[in-house]
Amino acid sequence: METTKENLGIIVPAYNEEKTISQVLDQILPLDFVSQVIIVDDASTDGTSDILNSYEHPKIEIIKK
């Protein structure tokens, strides 16, 4: 019997999460079963957008509102 890995997409809402967004992504991205991370930055007014822009990872898609 062949074992297959499940693929999971995760949506991360982010509004003014400058203090926590790196911790969240650093926990999620290494997981083998996570195939996509969609981050929705809802017009953050702190440094959240700058932090997100620094991440270059094939699993990440950033949506800015």
N, C-alpha and C positions, 0 to 999 in steps of 0.2 A: 504494500500500500504506500502510495506517495503522499508525503506531507506537503501542503501548500501553505504559504504565509498569507494571512489576510492583509489587505491594504486598507488603510484608514485615512480619510481626509479630515482635517481638523480646521474649524473656523475659530479664529481668535479675535474677538472684538477688542479694540484698543482706543481708549480716549484718555489722554493725559496719563499714560502708563510708563512714563520715563523711568521711574524707580524700579519697575518690575518686569518690563517687557523682555529684557535680555535674559533674566532668570527663567522666564516661561519658555522662551525659544530654546535656550540651552538645555532644558529638560526634555522638550518635545522632539527636536530635530534628530538626535542620535537613535531614536527608537526605530528599529527595523520595520515594524508593521505600519508606521506612518509614512504614507506615500506623498501626501500633499498637505501644506499648511497655508491656509488663506488667512491673511491678516487684514482686517478692516479697520483702517485708521480714520476715525470719525472726526476729522478736523481738529486734531489735538493742538493745543496751544503751548505745550511744553516741548521738550526735546525728543518726544516719541518718534516723530517723523525722521529726525536725523539718525537716531539709533536704527530704525528699520532700514534706512537707506544704506547703512554700513553692512548689512547682512547680504552676502552673496551666496545663496544656497539654492540648488536646483529644486528643492522641495517647496520653496517659498514663493507665494504670489501675494503681492501687496495691493490692496484696493484703498485708494484715498478718496474720501468724501469731502 
